[in-house]
Amino acid sequence: MSTRLNWPRTEFVLSVARLSQFPRSGMPSVAVAGASNVGKSSLLNALFGRRGLARSSKRPGCTRLLNLFAVDERLLMVDLPGYGFARAARREQAGWGRLIEGYLTAEQRPDRVLLLLDIRHGPKPHDLQWIAWLNAAAIRWIPVATKADKLSGNRRAVRLREMCAALGGMLQPLPVSALKGDGIEMLRGVIEQEVGIE
């Protein structure tokens, strides 16, 4: 009998504005981080096989809370607010920053972080700051190159090599396209393997 996750069996759990609201589920957890408009919500919907479950918007900075989703009652996925741009006051942005930092250093911090990078642009300064912070906090992260359908095969291969070099040559970003579904099944497998669900 397969022990793989039934990804379409995903349900929204709750939105968290304070760490005290975070549930103690006992499930492994994976956080999804990235710059605003990198395609976090679209990627989550593709992973879940559930259109519209994770809120997606053309307005950068739409996600303002930690949004929690339970996959097959065995994995918790956490959608983090996008960084680098937001249509909100600096005070509110600072509040998100404290919430995210608190979550990533708390007892219930994620087992892994998917770090989403737009394949067309590669890692930007905000991304590199996040990587440095995750490394300092000893949080294992997985680079994911979103919007892979925007580049042709040759250009995609070149950009992936450039991204790998920009990340220190240690990790090869996994190219995915939420629009076309490319790489989604592979990413599901990587997530399951990383958190011990095989």
C-alpha positions in Angstrom: 0.0 0.0 0.0 1.4 3.4 -1.0 2.3 5.8 1.8 2.5 8.8 -0.6 0.4 11.8 0.2 -3.0 12.3 -1.5 -2.3 15.9 -2.4 -5.8 16.8 -3.6 -7.0 15.8 -0.1 -5.8 19.2 1.2 -7.9 21.5 3.4 -7.4 25.0 4.6 -6.8 25.0 8.4 -6.6 28.7 9.5 -4.8 32.0 9.0 -2.4 32.9 11.8 -1.8 36.5 12.9 0.0 35.6 16.2 2.2 32.6 17.1 -0.2 31.8 20.0 -2.7 30.8 17.4 -0.4 28.3 15.7 -1.8 24.8 16.2 0.3 21.9 17.6 -0.6 19.4 15.0 2.2 16.9 15.4 2.5 16.8 11.6 5.8 17.7 9.8 5.6 21.1 8.2 7.0 22.9 5.2 6.9 26.7 4.8 6.7 28.4 1.4 8.7 31.6 1.1 9.5 34.0 -1.7 9.3 37.5 -2.9 5.9 39.0 -3.6 4.5 37.9 -7.0 6.9 35.0 -7.3 3.9 32.7 -7.6 3.6 31.2 -4.1 -0.2 30.8 -4.1 -0.3 29.5 -7.7 2.4 26.9 -6.8 0.5 25.8 -3.7 -2.7 25.4 -5.7 -0.8 23.3 -8.3 0.7 21.2 -5.5 -2.7 20.7 -4.0 -4.4 20.1 -7.3 -7.1 22.4 -5.9 -7.6 25.6 -7.9 -8.2 28.6 -5.7 -7.6 26.9 -2.4 -4.6 29.2 -1.7 -5.5 32.8 -2.4 -3.8 34.1 -5.5 -3.7 37.8 -6.5 -2.2 40.0 -9.2 -1.5 42.5 -6.4 1.9 42.0 -4.7 1.8 41.5 -1.0 -1.7 39.9 -0.9 -0.8 37.3 1.6 -0.6 39.0 5.0 -0.9 36.2 7.5 0.6 32.7 7.9 -1.9 30.6 6.0 -1.9 26.9 7.0 -3.0 23.9 4.9 -3.2 20.3 5.9 -2.3 17.8 3.2 -3.9 14.4 3.6 -4.0 15.0 7.4 -0.2 14.2 7.4 1.6 17.3 6.3 1.2 21.0 7.2 2.0 23.5 4.5 2.5 27.1 5.6 2.1 30.0 3.1 4.3 32.9 4.3 3.7 36.6 3.4 5.8 37.6 0.4 8.8 39.8 1.0 10.4 42.6 -0.9 7.2 44.5 -1.8 3.8 45.0 -0.2 0.9 47.4 -0.4 0.9 48.1 3.3 2.3 50.6 5.8 5.9 50.0 7.1 4.4 49.4 10.5 2.3 46.6 9.2 5.2 45.1 7.2 7.3 45.2 10.4 4.6 43.2 12.1 4.7 40.6 9.4 8.5 40.4 9.7 8.2 39.8 13.5 5.6 37.1 12.9 7.6 35.3 10.3 10.8 35.5 12.3 9.0 34.3 15.4 7.6 31.3 13.5 10.9 30.4 12.0 12.7 30.4 15.4 9.8 28.9 17.5 9.5 25.4 18.8 7.0 24.7 16.0 9.3 26.0 13.3 9.1 24.3 9.8 11.0 21.2 9.0 11.8 22.6 5.6 11.4 25.9 3.7 10.6 26.0 0.0 12.4 29.1 -1.3 10.7 30.3 -4.5 12.8 32.2 -7.0 11.5 33.6 -10.4 13.5 31.8 -13.0 13.5 34.9 -15.2 15.4 37.0 -12.7 17.3 34.6 -10.4 18.0 35.3 -6.8 17.8 39.0 -5.9 19.2 40.7 -2.8 16.1 40.0 -0.7 16.4 36.3 -1.6 20.1 36.2 -0.7 19.3 37.9 2.7 16.7 35.2 3.3 19.1 32.4 2.4 21.8 33.8 4.8 19.2 34.0 7.6 17.9 30.5 7.0 21.5 29.2 7.0 22.3 31.0 10.2 19.2 29.6 11.8 20.1 26.1 10.5 16.9 25.7 8.7 17.1 23.4 5.6 15.8 25.1 2.5 15.0 23.9 -1.0 15.3 26.3 -4.0 12.4 26.2 -6.5 12.6 28.1 -9.8 9.0 29.2 -10.6 7.5 30.2 -13.9 9.8 27.8 -15.8 7.4 27.9 -18.8 8.4 31.5 -19.4 11.8 30.4 -20.8 12.7 28.0 -23.6 14.6 24.8 -23.0 18.1 26.2 -23.7 17.5 29.5 -22.0 16.0 27.6 -19.0 19.1 25.4 -18.7 21.4 28.4 -18.8 19.4 30.3 -16.3 19.3 27.3 -13.9 23.1 27.0 -14.1 23.4 30.7 -13.3 21.0 30.4 -10.4 22.9 27.5 -9.0 26.2 29.5 -9.2 24.5 32.5 -7.5 23.4 30.2 -4.7 26.9 29.1 -4.1 26.9 26.1 -6.4 25.6 23.8 -3.7 21.9 23.5 -4.7 20.3 23.1 -8.1 16.9 24.9 -8.2 14.0 22.7 -9.2 12.2 24.2 -12.2 8.4 24.2 -12.0 5.5 25.8 -13.8 2.2 26.2 -11.9 0.5 27.1 -15.2 1.5 24.0 -17.1 2.1 21.6 -14.2 5.7 21.0 -15.2 7.8 19.8 -12.2 4.9 19.6 -9.8 4.9 15.9 -9.3 8.7 15.9 -8.8 8.4 18.7 -6.2 5.7 16.7 -4.4 8.2 13.8 -4.3 11.0 16.0 -3.0 8.8 17.4 -0.2 7.6 13.9 0.8 11.2 12.6 0.9 12.5 15.6 2.8 10.0 15.2 5.6 10.1 11.4 5.7 6.9 10.6 3.9 7.7 7.9 1.4 
